[in-house]
Amino acid sequence: MSARLRLRVPPEAAGERLDRHLAERLGAARNQVQRWLRENRVLLDGRPAKAATVLAGGEELEVDRPPPTPAGIEPEAGPLSILFEDPDLVVVDKPPGLVVHPGAGRGAGTLVHRLLARFPEIDGVGGPGRPGIVHRLDRDTSGALVVARTPAAYRELQRAFAERRVDKRYLAVVYGAPEPPAGEIDAAIGRHPERRKEMTVRTREGKGARPALTRYRTLAAAAGIALLELGLETGRTHQIRVHLKSVRHPIVGDPVYGEARWRGLPGPVQAPLRAFPRPALHAWRLAFDHPRTGERVYFEAPVPEDLRTLWEQATGRRFPALAESDGP
């Protein structure tokens, strides 16, 4: 059966195209959303709308999603680090280097392939090629990721992400120490005008720019680097990496948005920073309302060993103890 969602367009979405807005909020492919619009599955204030409709903010959206189709992905055995599981969902600690779901140039060896081998019931839950997946992490980002095991859980989790009721906290090792040590980065993000696979900070009036807000808090700083806790108020592509680059505190090891800032640091500090093979970014904590019980649930993915080693080798200090907090 189809899944009907009712959503309100937030004020900050004013000026966005309807198809782009829905694709990002629902984690769906844009051509998929455009098909729903052609089939009159999307109502804007009670009436069918066109993909190119420009939103004003405050409108009511009603989306009648068609029933999911089987994923058509062959399960593959592979290790999974399970933080939590129950009949409705599973929370995994994704290792760096593992792609979440199949896509262009990647038809095997993803997290989804391993999940299907362990939880075959997710086949057909959610979008084609993304069974059970309601959000994603970049290939080289480690940490907590929730997967739906039933259609009902998928719908509720997707709604929670779309309505920004999910609390996502990250850890990052960056160059320099932000000043002030806690604050927010409020800068719109859009596609880079020349390098189309990259995102960049854009003016709010710029074509394709989307409002984006990241909160940060410095947990420790030493030897020219800092450990930050970050909270996302929006979920734009590469948001943390782009925002940190924009304020001149790029993430260590980021091959796209990083810089060779280790060059200006003392010799003993340079080696571990220069050799770190991925963006030093970890999805640390995840909190949301359980899709069946409504109870607020909290999950934490342990800090990976490579991040701890990076910090300790570069600074000569132990990795900081991470206390419970309300975060940034």
C-alpha positions in Angstrom: 0.0 0.0 0.0 1.1 3.6 -0.6 2.4 5.9 2.2 0.8 9.3 2.6 2.9 12.0 4.2 1.7 15.5 5.3 4.4 18.1 5.6 4.6 21.9 6.0 7.1 23.9 4.0 9.4 25.8 6.4 9.9 29.5 5.9 13.5 29.1 5.0 12.5 27.0 1.9 11.0 30.1 0.3 12.4 30.4 -3.3 13.1 26.7 -3.7 11.7 24.6 -6.5 9.1 22.1 -5.3 10.8 19.0 -6.8 14.2 19.9 -5.3 12.7 20.6 -1.9 10.9 17.3 -1.7 13.8 15.2 -3.0 16.0 16.5 -0.3 13.5 16.3 2.5 12.4 12.8 1.7 15.8 11.4 0.6 14.4 10.5 -2.8 15.8 10.9 -6.3 14.7 14.1 -8.0 13.5 12.2 -11.1 11.4 10.0 -8.8 9.8 13.1 -7.2 9.1 14.5 -10.6 7.3 11.3 -11.6 5.1 11.6 -8.5 4.3 15.1 -9.5 3.3 14.0 -13.0 1.1 11.3 -11.5 -0.6 14.0 -9.2 0.7 12.2 -6.1 1.8 15.5 -4.7 -0.7 18.1 -3.5 0.3 21.7 -2.7 -2.3 23.3 -0.4 -4.7 20.7 -1.7 -4.1 21.0 -5.4 -1.8 19.2 -7.8 1.5 21.1 -8.5 4.3 21.2 -11.0 7.9 20.3 -10.4 9.1 23.9 -11.2 6.6 25.5 -8.7 8.5 28.0 -6.6 7.7 27.7 -2.9 6.8 30.7 -0.7 7.1 28.9 2.7 4.2 27.8 4.9 2.4 25.7 2.3 0.9 22.3 3.2 2.3 19.4 1.2 0.6 16.0 0.9 2.6 13.3 -0.7 1.2 9.9 -1.7 4.2 7.7 -2.1 3.7 4.6 -4.2 4.4 1.3 -2.6 8.1 0.2 -2.5 9.4 -2.3 -4.9 11.9 -5.1 -4.1 15.5 -3.9 -4.1 16.8 -6.4 -6.5 20.1 -6.5 -4.7 21.9 -9.7 -4.0 22.8 -10.1 -0.2 26.5 -10.3 0.6 28.0 -11.5 3.8 30.1 -9.0 5.6 30.8 -7.6 9.1 28.3 -5.4 10.8 28.8 -3.5 14.0 25.3 -3.4 15.6 24.6 -0.7 18.2 20.9 -1.7 18.6 18.2 -3.8 17.0 14.6 -4.5 17.6 11.7 -5.6 15.3 11.3 -2.1 13.9 14.8 -0.8 13.3 18.6 -1.4 13.5 21.3 1.1 14.3 24.7 0.3 12.9 28.1 1.8 13.4 29.3 2.2 9.8 33.0 1.9 9.3 34.9 4.4 7.1 35.4 3.4 3.5 32.0 1.6 3.2 29.4 3.0 0.8 25.9 3.0 2.2 23.9 1.9 -0.8 24.5 1.1 -4.5 24.8 3.9 -6.9 26.7 5.0 -10.1 29.8 2.9 -10.3 29.1 0.9 -7.2 26.8 -2.2 -7.6 28.2 -4.4 -4.9 30.0 -4.3 -1.6 27.9 -1.7 0.1 26.4 -1.6 3.6 23.0 -2.4 2.1 24.3 -5.7 0.7 25.5 -6.7 4.1 22.2 -5.6 5.8 20.2 -7.7 3.4 22.3 -10.8 4.3 21.6 -10.2 8.0 18.1 -8.6 7.8 16.4 -9.9 4.6 13.0 -8.5 5.6 14.2 -5.0 4.7 14.0 -5.9 1.0 11.2 -3.7 -0.4 11.3 -1.3 2.5 11.9 2.2 1.2 13.2 3.4 -2.1 14.6 1.3 -5.0 18.2 0.4 -4.4 18.1 1.7 -0.8 16.2 -0.8 1.2 15.7 0.4 4.8 17.8 3.5 4.3 16.3 6.7 5.6 19.5 8.8 5.8 23.1 8.2 4.7 26.7 9.0 5.6 29.5 9.7 3.1 31.7 6.7 2.2 34.6 7.8 4.4 32.5 9.1 7.3 32.2 6.6 10.2 29.4 6.3 12.8 25.8 5.8 13.7 23.2 5.2 11.0 19.6 4.0 11.6 17.9 1.5 9.2 14.2 0.7 9.1 13.1 -2.9 9.2 9.4 -2.4 8.4 7.4 -0.1 6.1 5.8 1.6 9.1 9.1 2.3 10.7 10.5 3.6 7.4 7.6 6.1 7.0 7.9 7.4 10.6 11.6 7.7 10.5 11.5 9.4 7.2 9.0 11.9 8.5 11.2 12.6 11.6 14.2 13.4 9.4 12.1 15.5 7.0 10.7 17.5 10.0 14.1 17.8 11.5 13.2 16.0 14.7 16.4 13.9 14.6 19.4 15.0 16.7 22.6 14.3 14.9 26.0 15.0 16.5 29.4 14.6 14.9 33.0 14.7 16.0 35.6 16.3 13.7 39.3 17.0 13.9 40.0 20.3 12.2 43.0 22.6 11.5 43.2 25.6 13.8 40.9 26.4 16.8 37.6 28.2 16.1 37.1 31.6 17.7 34.8 31.8 19.5 35.2 28.3 20.8 31.4 27.6 20.4 28.9 29.1 18.0 27.2 28.5 14.7 27.9 28.6 11.0 24.9 30.0 9.2 25.7 30.0 5.4 23.7 28.8 2.5 25.1 25.9 0.4 24.7 25.1 -3.2 26.3 23.3 -6.1 29.7 24.6 -7.1 29.3 26.5 -10.3 32.3 24.8 -12.0 33.1 21.6 -10.1 29.6 20.0 -10.3 30.4 17.1 -7.9 31.2 19.6 -5.1 29.2 21.9 -2.9 30.1 25.4 -1.8 28.9 28.3 0.3 26.7 30.6 -1.7 24.8 33.8 -1.2 21.2 33.3 -0.1 20.1 35.0 -3.2 22.2 32.8 -5.5 20.5 30.3 -7.7 20.3 26.9 -6.1 21.5 28.1 -2.7 19.8 26.3 0.3 19.9 27.6 3.9 22.2 25.6 6.1 23.0 25.9 9.8 25.7 24.0 11.7 26.4 24.5 15.4 29.8 23.7 16.8 31.6 23.4 20.2 35.4 23.0 20.7 36.1 20.0 23.0 39.9 20.3 22.9 42.7 22.2 21.0 46.4 21.5 20.8 49.3 21.5 18.3 47.5 23.5 15.7 44.3 21.3 15.5 41.1 21.1 17.4 38.4 18.4 18.2 34.9 19.8 17.6 31.4 18.5 18.4 29.0 19.5 15.7 25.2 19.5 15.5 23.2 19.8 12.2 20.1 22.0 12.1 19.8 21.2 8.4 21.0 18.3 6.3 22.6 19.6 3.1 25.0 17.5 1.1 28.6 17.7 2.6 27.3 20.4 5.0 29.8 20.0 7.8 32.8 19.7 5.4 31.7 22.7 3.4 30.9 24.9 6.4 34.2 24.1 8.2 36.1 24.9 5.0 34.3 28.2 4.7 35.4 29.4 8.2 39.1 28.3 7.5 39.0 25.3 9.8 38.9 22.4 7.2 38.7 18.8 8.4 42.0 17.0 8.6 42.3 14.4 5.7 39.4 15.8 3.6 40.5 15.2 0.0 37.9 17.5 -1.5 37.3 20.4 1.0 40.5 20.1 3.0 43.9 21.9 2.7 47.5 21.0 3.3 47.6 23.0 6.5 49.9 20.5 8.1 52.8 22.2 6.1 52.9 25.0 8.6 53.0 22.9 11.7 56.0 21.5 13.6 57.6 18.4 12.1 56.5 15.8 14.7 52.9 17.0 14.1 52.9 16.9 10.3 53.4 13.1 9.8 50.1 11.8 11.3 48.1 14.7 9.8 49.6 14.3 6.3 49.1 10.5 6.3 45.5 10.4 7.6 43.6 8.7 4.7 40.0 10.1 5.1 38.1 13.1 6.4 38.4 13.0 10.2 34.7 13.0 10.7 32.5 10.7 12.8 28.8 10.5 13.3 28.9 10.2 17.1 25.4 10.5 18.5 21.9 10.0 17.1 18.6 10.6 18.9 15.0 10.3 17.6 11.5 9.2 18.7 11.1 5.5 18.3 8.8 5.0 15.3 6.5 2.6 17.1 6.6 3.6 20.8 7.2 7.3 20.4 9.9 7.1 23.2 13.0 9.2 22.7 15.9 6.9 22.1 19.7 7.7 22.1 22.6 6.0 20.4 26.3 6.6 20.5 28.9 5.1 18.1 32.3 4.7 19.9 35.1 7.0 18.7 37.0 4.9 16.0 40.5 3.9 16.8 42.0 5.8 13.8 40.6 9.1 15.1 41.9 8.5 18.6 45.4 7.6 17.2 45.4 10.7 14.9 44.7 13.0 17.9 47.2 11.3 20.2 50.1 11.1 17.7 49.6 14.7 16.4 49.2 16.3 19.8 51.1 14.0 22.2 48.0 14.0 24.4 45.4 11.4 25.3 42.1 11.7 23.4 39.7 13.8 25.5 37.1 12.1 27.7 33.7 12.8 26.2 31.1 13.6 28.8 27.4 13.6 28.4 26.2 17.0 27.3 23.4 18.9 25.6 25.8 19.5 22.8 26.3 22.6 20.6 
